[in-house]
Amino acid sequence: MNHTMLTDFYELTMANGYFREGIGDKIAYFDMFFRNVPDMGGFAIMAGVEQLIEYMNNLKFNDADIDYLRSKGIFDEAFLDYLKNFKFECDVWAIPEGTPIFPNEPIVTVRGPLLQAQFLETMVLLTVNHQSLIATKSNRIVRAAGGRPVMEFGSRRAQGYDGAIYGARAAYIGGVCGTACTISDQMFSVPALGTMAHSWVQSFESEYEAFAAYAKCYPDNCVLLIDTYNVLKSGLPNAIRVFNDVLKPLGITNCGIRIDSGDITYLTRKCRKILDEAGWESAKIVISNSLDEYIIGDILRQGACIDSFGVGERLITSRSEPVFGGVYKLVAVEEDDRIIPKIKISENVSKITTPYFKTPYRLFSKETGMAIADVLTTYDEKIDENGEYEIFDPSNTWKRKTLTNFEVRPLQVQLYDKGKCVYESPSLDEIKKYCEKEVATIWDEVKRFENPHEYYVDMSQKLWDIRYELLAGYNS
């Protein structure tokens, strides 16, 4: 499907206006950034870059698009002719998928003709906001599981089919081991996983027959749903009978049970004890049932005996905070080959933007390998990792710290150079492994679910001066 017209209508009306005013080709710089981490967390996870590239690679207006716009009666014919012969010419940078990201740093930067750079706003936000939201929630849930596998089971409760498909992709980046969404396996190789529904059990004359039939169909992947009638009185005893009658003669010990309701802590502890006493220490216990990071953490602290989790609606919709508030703001324009900073000012201090063409860096301790801080600089600044470097809080400038023995890494990579894609997306498995490695560089204090330590996102002195001068100029 061509998604070129998946845009807010004002992108088109502004583009027509820029064209009429003769400023459509003026070079402009836009940043995408976000102001708050979902669930009041310490960090988010970047995702959606591959789909953003797919969108930009296919930007074109077909005859039906042009006819539709002409029918609105407000667009100039010369502008429609421009769209008919549209050629993408922007430079684009982004932070790679799987990277921990923090508020107020540019996660996507676009430089190009004002008309084009403005037009990208909707899809940049739609794509990155959604997948970053789900990757972030997934990572929280996976960390709460303490090394136990987490499966994404939410497709039937997702916000539409795109939410299910791309949500499963983002969840895999965040750390889940697989998904119930088959098409996400077909499209992205996110491992498709699943067992049975209660309807399977109800379709047979008895629970035992249902379990036995399933075990014969899938002896090497036999996980039985035992809460259709009664977990302890019928479900578990029938599961153990089937393990003994069907799997044991085949020499198969890799099997399990799933519980989807009830008091999870109590039931899993009882089931573990009974399974072990029956000689099925190898049988795994899988839990589903409206789980999230808080419920998972609570039941594990209570001593629940669980080997893996299936998490559905609260992951795929990020139910506790279903919006990733990324925004897309103009930060500079070019005039006479000079970059002119632009700033948005608001009485709400958190909405004041950081102007200019910037480079975000991440600084790591050479001693520990852990992330120390992110620093935003002007595009032409370099941070010398062989000397000392002073960081300071942009709001409370008296809070300063001099760093030594650190490494510097630019956070963004270039995706497009004058409209040509120059970036090859890693495989999804590579992104998932990269995410796990990068999250490991974040201190545990920042990874707390409650009251996490605030990670530093600072500015260079030069960038801070540019912002301060603009603010002072508007207030004078």
C-alpha positions in Angstrom: 0.0 0.0 0.0 1.2 3.5 -0.8 1.1 5.5 2.4 2.1 8.8 0.9 -1.4 10.3 1.6 -1.3 9.0 5.2 -0.7 12.6 6.4 -2.4 15.3 8.3 -4.3 17.6 5.8 -2.5 20.6 7.1 0.8 19.2 5.9 -0.6 19.5 2.4 -2.2 23.0 2.9 1.1 24.2 4.4 3.0 22.7 1.5 0.8 24.4 -1.0 1.3 27.7 0.9 5.1 27.3 1.0 5.0 26.6 -2.7 2.9 29.8 -3.4 5.1 31.9 -1.2 8.3 30.7 -3.0 9.9 29.2 0.1 9.1 25.6 -0.5 12.8 25.0 -1.4 14.2 26.8 1.6 16.4 24.3 3.6 14.8 23.5 7.0 15.7 21.3 9.9 13.2 19.4 12.0 13.7 17.3 15.1 11.5 14.5 16.4 11.9 14.2 20.2 9.7 13.2 23.2 9.2 15.0 26.5 8.3 12.2 28.9 9.0 8.5 29.2 5.8 6.4 29.3 4.8 5.0 32.7 7.1 7.5 34.4 10.0 5.2 33.5 13.7 6.0 33.3 14.1 5.5 29.6 12.4 4.4 26.4 13.4 2.1 23.5 13.8 3.4 19.9 11.8 1.5 17.3 10.1 1.9 13.9 13.1 3.1 11.8 12.9 0.3 9.2 9.2 1.2 8.5 10.1 4.9 8.3 12.7 4.0 5.6 10.1 1.9 3.7 7.7 5.0 3.8 10.4 7.4 2.5 11.5 4.9 -0.2 8.0 4.9 -1.6 7.0 8.6 -1.5 5.1 9.3 -4.6 1.7 10.8 -5.6 -0.3 8.8 -8.1 -3.0 10.1 -10.4 -5.8 9.2 -8.0 -4.0 11.2 -5.3 -3.7 14.2 -7.6 -7.3 14.0 -8.7 -8.4 13.8 -5.0 -6.4 16.9 -4.1 -7.7 18.8 -7.2 -11.3 17.9 -6.1 -10.8 19.9 -2.8 -10.6 23.1 -4.9 -7.9 24.8 -2.8 -4.6 23.6 -4.3 -2.8 25.4 -7.1 -2.3 23.5 -10.3 1.4 24.3 -10.3 1.6 22.7 -6.8 -0.2 19.6 -8.0 2.2 19.4 -10.9 5.1 19.5 -8.4 3.5 16.7 -6.5 3.0 14.6 -9.6 6.7 14.9 -10.4 7.7 14.6 -6.7 11.3 13.7 -6.0 12.5 13.1 -2.4 15.6 15.2 -1.6 16.0 15.2 2.2 18.8 14.2 4.5 17.6 12.1 7.4 19.3 10.9 10.6 17.9 8.7 13.3 18.9 6.9 16.5 19.1 3.1 15.6 16.3 0.8 16.7 16.9 -0.9 20.0 18.8 2.1 21.5 17.7 3.4 24.9 16.5 7.0 24.4 15.7 9.8 26.7 13.5 12.9 26.7 14.4 16.1 24.8 17.1 14.6 22.6 16.6 14.4 18.8 15.7 10.8 17.9 15.0 11.7 14.2 16.4 14.7 12.4 15.3 15.8 8.9 17.1 18.4 6.8 15.8 19.3 3.4 13.4 21.6 1.4 10.9 23.0 3.8 7.9 21.7 1.9 9.2 18.1 2.0 10.6 18.1 5.5 7.3 19.5 6.8 5.3 16.9 4.9 7.1 14.0 6.7 5.8 15.0 10.1 2.8 12.7 10.4 4.5 9.4 9.3 7.7 10.1 11.3 5.5 10.5 14.4 3.1 7.8 13.7 5.7 5.2 12.9 8.3 5.9 15.6 5.7 6.8 18.3 3.8 3.6 18.1 6.7 1.1 17.8 8.8 2.9 20.5 5.8 2.8 22.8 5.4 -0.9 22.5 9.1 -1.7 22.5 9.4 0.3 25.7 6.5 -1.5 27.4 7.8 -4.8 26.2 11.2 -4.1 27.7 9.7 -3.3 31.1 7.7 -6.5 31.1 10.6 -8.6 30.0 12.8 -7.1 32.8 10.1 -7.7 35.3 10.1 -11.4 34.3 13.6 -11.8 35.6 15.0 -13.8 32.7 11.9 -15.9 32.1 10.7 -15.9 28.5 7.8 -13.6 27.7 5.5 -14.3 24.7 3.4 -11.5 23.1 -0.2 -12.7 23.0 -2.1 -9.5 22.3 -3.0 -9.4 18.6 -6.8 -9.9 19.1 -6.8 -6.9 21.5 -4.5 -4.6 19.5 -5.6 -1.3 18.1 -6.2 -2.6 14.6 -4.3 -4.9 12.4 -1.3 -2.6 12.0 -1.2 -2.3 15.8 -1.0 -6.1 16.0 1.6 -6.6 13.2 4.0 -3.8 14.0 3.3 -4.1 17.7 4.6 -7.7 17.6 7.7 -6.5 15.8 8.3 -3.7 18.4 7.7 -6.1 21.3 10.4 -8.5 19.9 12.9 -5.6 19.8 12.0 -4.9 23.4 12.8 -8.5 24.4 9.9 -10.9 24.0 10.8 -14.3 22.7 7.9 -14.6 20.2 4.3 -13.7 19.3 0.9 -15.2 18.7 0.6 -13.1 15.6 1.3 -15.4 12.7 1.7 -12.7 10.0 4.5 -11.0 12.1 6.4 -14.3 11.8 5.8 -14.4 8.1 6.8 -10.7 7.6 9.5 -10.2 10.1 10.5 -13.7 11.4 9.2 -12.9 14.9 8.8 -16.6 16.1 5.1 -17.6 16.1 4.1 -19.4 19.3 0.9 -20.7 20.8 -0.8 -23.7 22.4 -4.6 -24.1 22.6 -7.7 -22.3 23.5 -10.4 -23.3 26.0 -12.6 -24.1 22.9 -10.3 -26.9 22.0 -10.9 -28.5 25.4 -14.6 -27.9 25.2 -14.8 -29.5 21.8 -14.1 -33.0 23.1 -16.2 -35.3 25.2 -13.8 -35.0 28.1 -10.8 -32.9 29.1 -8.6 -36.0 29.0 -9.5 -36.7 25.4 -8.8 -33.1 24.5 -5.4 -33.2 26.1 -4.5 -36.6 24.6 -5.5 -35.6 21.1 -3.4 -32.5 21.4 -0.4 -34.4 22.7 -0.6 -36.8 19.8 -0.8 -34.0 17.3 2.1 -32.0 18.9 4.2 -34.3 21.1 7.3 -32.1 20.8 5.4 -28.9 21.8 2.8 -30.1 24.2 1.6 -27.3 26.5 -1.9 -28.0 27.9 -4.3 -25.3 29.0 -5.6 -26.7 32.3 -8.0 -24.1 33.7 -11.1 -24.7 31.4 -12.9 -26.5 34.3 -10.9 -26.8 37.5 -7.1 -26.4 37.6 -6.3 -28.7 40.6 -9.2 -31.1 40.5 -9.3 -32.0 36.8 -6.9 -29.9 34.6 -3.7 -30.9 36.2 -4.5 -34.5 37.0 -5.6 -35.0 33.3 -2.5 -33.3 32.0 -0.3 -35.6 34.1 -2.2 -38.6 32.9 -1.6 -37.6 29.3 2.1 -36.9 29.9 2.3 -40.4 31.3 0.1 -42.1 28.7 1.2 -40.3 25.5 4.6 -38.6 26.0 6.5 -40.9 28.4 6.3 -43.9 26.0 7.8 -41.7 23.3 10.6 -40.6 25.6 9.5 -37.0 25.6 9.9 -35.0 28.8 9.7 -31.5 27.3 6.1 -30.4 28.0 4.1 -28.0 30.1 0.9 -26.6 31.4 -0.7 -23.1 31.0 -3.0 -21.4 33.4 -5.0 -18.4 32.3 -7.1 -17.6 35.3 -7.4 -17.8 39.1 -4.9 -17.0 41.9 -1.7 -17.4 40.0 0.7 -17.5 42.9 -1.3 -20.2 44.8 -2.1 -22.3 41.7 1.4 -22.3 40.3 2.9 -23.3 43.7 0.5 -26.2 44.1 0.9 -27.3 40.5 4.7 -27.3 40.8 4.6 -29.4 43.9 2.2 -31.9 42.3 4.1 -32.1 39.0 7.4 -32.7 40.9 5.8 -35.4 43.0 4.5 -37.1 39.9 8.0 -37.2 38.4 7.4 -34.3 35.9 10.0 -31.9 37.2 10.8 -31.1 33.6 7.2 -29.8 32.9 7.1 -26.0 32.5 4.4 -23.7 33.9 3.2 -21.0 31.6 1.0 -18.1 32.8 -1.2 -15.7 30.9 -4.2 -13.6 32.1 -4.0 -9.7 31.8 -0.4 -9.5 32.9 1.9 -6.5 33.1 5.2 -5.6 34.7 3.7 -4.8 38.1 1.6 -8.0 38.3 4.5 -10.1 37.2 6.8 -8.5 39.7 4.2 -9.0 42.5 3.5 -12.7 41.9 7.2 -13.6 41.6 7.9 -11.8 44.9 5.1 -13.9 46.4 6.8 -17.1 45.3 4.9 -18.0 42.2 6.4 -20.9 40.3 6.5 -19.8 36.7 8.7 -20.7 33.8 7.4 -18.3 31.2 4.7 -15.7 30.5 2.2 -14.9 27.8 1.3 -11.2 27.9 -1.5 -9.8 25.8 -3.6 -6.6 25.9 -1.5 -4.7 28.5 1.6 -5.1 26.3 0.3 -4.7 22.8 -1.7 -1.5 23.7 0.6 -0.3 26.4 -2.6 0.0 28.4 -1.2 1.9 31.4 0.0 4.7 29.1 -1.1 4.2 25.5 0.5 7.3 24.0 4.2 8.0 23.2 4.3 11.8 23.1 6.9 12.3 20.4 6.7 15.7 18.6 8.2 17.1 15.4 9.5 20.7 15.5 11.3 23.1 13.3 14.7 23.9 14.8 16.6 25.8 12.1 16.5 27.1 8.5 19.3 28.0 6.1 19.7 31.5 4.7 22.7 32.5 2.6 24.5 29.3 3.5 24.1 30.0 7.2 22.1 27.9 9.7 19.7 30.1 11.5 18.4 28.6 14.8 14.6 28.6 15.4 12.9 28.1 18.7 9.3 27.5 19.9 8.6 29.4 23.2 5.8 28.5 25.6 4.6 29.5 29.0 4.8 25.8 29.7 8.6 25.6 30.2 8.7 21.9 29.2 7.5 22.8 25.7 10.3 25.3 24.9 12.4 23.6 22.2 16.1 23.3 21.8 17.1 25.1 18.5 19.7 24.5 15.9 21.2 21.5 13.9 22.4 19.2 16.6 24.4 16.0 17.2 23.4 13.9 20.2 26.3 11.9 21.8 26.3 9.3 24.5 29.2 9.2 26.9 30.3 5.9 28.5 32.7 5.2 31.4 35.8 3.4 30.2 36.1 1.8 33.6 32.6 0.3 33.8 31.3 0.5 30.3 28.1 2.1 31.7 26.4 5.1 30.2 27.2 8.4 32.0 25.1 11.0 30.2 23.9 12.1 26.8 25.1 15.5 25.5 23.6 17.6 22.7 26.0 19.7 20.8 25.9 21.8 17.6 26.5 19.8 14.5 30.0 21.0 14.1 31.3 20.3 17.6 33.3 17.3 18.6 33.8 15.9 22.1 37.4 15.0 22.8 37.4 11.7 24.7 41.1 12.0 25.4 40.8 15.0 27.7 38.4 16.4 30.3 34.8 17.3 29.5 32.4 19.3 31.7 28.7 18.5 31.6 26.1 20.6 33.3 22.3 20.6 33.8 20.7 22.8 31.2 18.1 24.1 33.6 20.2 24.2 36.8 23.5 25.3 35.3 25.3 25.3 38.7 25.1 21.5 38.6 28.3 20.6 36.8 30.6 17.6 36.6 34.0 17.1 35.0 34.4 13.8 33.2 37.6 11.9 32.5 38.3 8.4 31.2 35.2 8.2 29.0 34.3 7.1 25.5 32.0 9.1 23.1 29.6 7.7 20.6 27.3 9.6 18.3 23.8 8.4 18.7 22.3 9.1 15.3 23.1 7.3 12.0 22.4 8.8 8.6 19.5 7.2 6.8 19.2 9.4 3.7 21.7 11.7 1.8 19.8 14.1 -0.5 17.0 11.7 -0.8 19.1 8.6 -1.4 18.9 5.8 1.2 22.4 5.2 2.6 21.5 2.9 5.5 20.9 -0.8 5.6 18.6 -1.9 8.4 19.9 -4.7 10.6 17.9 -7.9 10.9 15.3 -8.0 13.6 17.3 -10.5 15.6 20.4 -8.2 15.4 18.2 -5.3 16.6 16.9 -7.4 19.5 20.4 -8.4 20.6 21.6 -4.9 20.2 18.8 -3.6 22.4 19.6 -6.1 25.1 23.3 -5.1 25.0 22.5 -1.4 25.1 20.0 -1.7 28.0 22.7 -3.4 30.0 24.8 -0.2 29.8 22.0 1.7 31.7 22.4 1.8 35.5 19.9 -0.2 37.5 18.8 3.0 39.3 17.6 4.4 35.9 15.8 1.1 35.2 13.7 1.1 38.4 9.9 1.0 37.7 9.2 3.3 40.6 10.9 6.7 41.0 13.8 5.9 38.6 16.9 8.0 38.7 16.8 10.8 36.1 19.4 10.2 33.4 21.4 13.2 32.3 20.7 14.8 28.9 22.9 17.9 28.8 23.8 20.5 26.3 27.2 21.8 25.2 28.0 25.3 26.3 27.8 26.5 22.7 24.3 25.0 22.2 23.1 26.3 25.6 24.3 29.8 24.6 22.4 29.7 21.3 19.2 28.7 23.1 19.7 31.3 25.9 20.3 34.1 23.4 17.1 33.3 21.5 15.1 33.2 24.7 16.7 36.5 25.9 16.0 38.1 22.5 12.3 37.3 22.6 12.0 38.5 26.2 13.8 41.9 25.6 
